Amino acid sequence: MNKALNNSDKINYQDMKEFLLDSFFEHICKDKPIKLADLNKIHKCSIAIKAFDLVSISMSYLAINNYKQGARYFQTLTLLNDAKYLANSSNSPIAQKINLFCFALIEYFEKNIEPALNLLNASLYIKTNNIKFEEAILNYKKKIDNEYQKKTISPAPPSFIPSEIKDDALLALLQVGRTIAIETNIDSLLTIIAQQIQQALGADRCTVFLLDTEHNELWSKVALGLEMQEIRFSANKGLAGHVAMTGETVNISNAYESEYFNKEIDLKTGYKTRNILCMPIRNLSHQIVGVFQVLNKFEGDFTQKDEDLLIAIGSSAGIALENANLFNKQKKLIEEQKMLFSSFIDTLSASIDARDKITSGHSRRVTAYAGLICDECKLSDNEKEIIKNAGLLHDIGKIGIKDSVLQKEGKLTPEEYEHIKEHVRFTHNILGKVYISKNFKDVAKIASSHHEKYDGTGYYKGLKGEEIPLGGRILAVCDVFDAITSKRHYRDKMDIKSALEIIIEGKNKHFDENIVKAFFNIKTYDILCVMVDNLKNNIEISEENLLRQFNLGQLYAILNNEGDAIVNHKQLTDTFNKYYKQNPQKG
């Protein structure tokens, strides 16, 4: 990675991500020094390519670094809050997890151990695919847990609280308010609030219920002391329901003597409820948005002081919960818009198949091949999504081609060929008039450039080299490969060796050499999954494992008698051809 950093032309998204994750283990977990110049360079490069997940991670690291260099507490929190916004907007679990972890570190450095532990707990709810990363955070939590248990570090008021404030309840209130203000995930927020209340009031359990006004239900995913599960019931039932409907605060010293207490829950769980404090949660408009239910105070009954503290916590919690709800609704709206957009793309793509039965399924396979090349090129999820959308729509312009030409089974005349070449211009004109998002402009450019050639002899604009969009260069390889490996009414599919030779011979003439290289790195199993319908359900496990070991380049070397050193080479070619030749799929 250090070599890549020294050459800005070679640095890419994956290199930067690996560098940042390595930095997490070395700098954050092992406290080893990090080159600030490298971190700043990653930060600037991430901004340049609009990789906001990496921008967020680098900002979180910079916040920790600045704090260690003497930055004030609030300055650090401001930078971390900016990083949090980018982590959430990019919907990156690893950026969100790192951001929460860095918030926890600052609290730990400030000797606010309980908020640090709560933030670490919240970070553990966010799952990533990086096992090493998950274990590192878990180990750090264990370290702080041990310190807290041994009381080697005493919880102290944060630096912005005047030293004359000695009231533990007020300190708890400030800690709760600060902790929940930085969280937007509902499940994590419910957990944090419940834990803070449980500790502040010295109680055995706390559950935070949210009011679902649409269904007139109370629900929660937090029940400390029980397994994590969603609780959902009518807002007209039980003690929590009574509080939600009336707005009353209920403080019960003997639960079994209360008319509102449901004894059946204790009978099912074996838990013995002694006393209960139940209070509504209100938002800024003083509307009830949920209910606190705290059980079994360790020392005596719940007091007026406990009620006052819960009221104070409730105002902060109500605002935080409402903000988190709004954030989730906005996130859901974005997901619905994505689904609508995906449906729109699928409908357009299906219209191509309906028009040209001969090549039905071609766009879907081109898109799948393009996705595999994007993975080999380590492109970002956003770049991959744009290119795959372009793949689905690359032939939409065929709608403007005459049926007599489009559906002709024999060889086209020169005039007919010139007419069918017009489909890329039609594609550009059709997609260019559709405005859904800024990214869709790139979809139009990429989709209409799949017949451009690297040497400039393609159509319809005659673009050359890197004048052709990267996505267009990827689709060019995929389009040709699918055409020659698919059966038509007037010819059979080409044998795989000849098909691969055409792609190789097209390097730096028809195709970008780097894209060809990436294509030949794809595993033979992944290629067959695109070629052969329902392969995953029909292939034997031993055959799948074999195909997963070798890529297209190795397969071509064997077919070209260059693969004597490759073990099981005959078994590989026989297995590949078994499915490739028997596949009846058309178009």
Protein Blocks (a to p, Z undefined) as FASTA:
>chain_A
ZZmmmmmklgcfklmmmmmmmmmmmmmmnopacdfklmmmmmmmmmmnopaklmmmmmmm
mmmmmmmnopafklmmmmmmmmmmmmmmnopaklmmmmmmmmmmmmmmnopaklmmmmmm
mmmmpccfblklmmmmmmmmmmmmmmmmnomaccdddfklcfklmbfklmmmmmmmmmmm
mpcbfklmmmmmmmmmmmmnopabdcdddddfknopaddfbdghiacddddddfkgcjkl
mmmmnopacddfblklpfkbcfklmmmnopacfbdcddddddfkopafbdcddehifbhc
adfklmmmmmmmmmmmmmmmmmmmmmmmmmmmmmmmmmmmmmmmmmmmmmmmmmmmmlgo
klmmmmmmmmmmmmmnopafklmmmmmmmmmmmmmmmmmpcfklmmpmbdcdfklmmmmm
mmmmmmmmmmmmpcfbfklmmmmmmmmmmmpcfkopacfkopahjlpcfklmmmmmmmmm
mmmmcccfkbccddfklmmmmmmmmgoklpcfklmmmmmmpcfklmmmmmpghklmmpcf
klmmmmmmpcfklmmmmmnopammpghklmmmmmmmmmmmmpmbgZZ
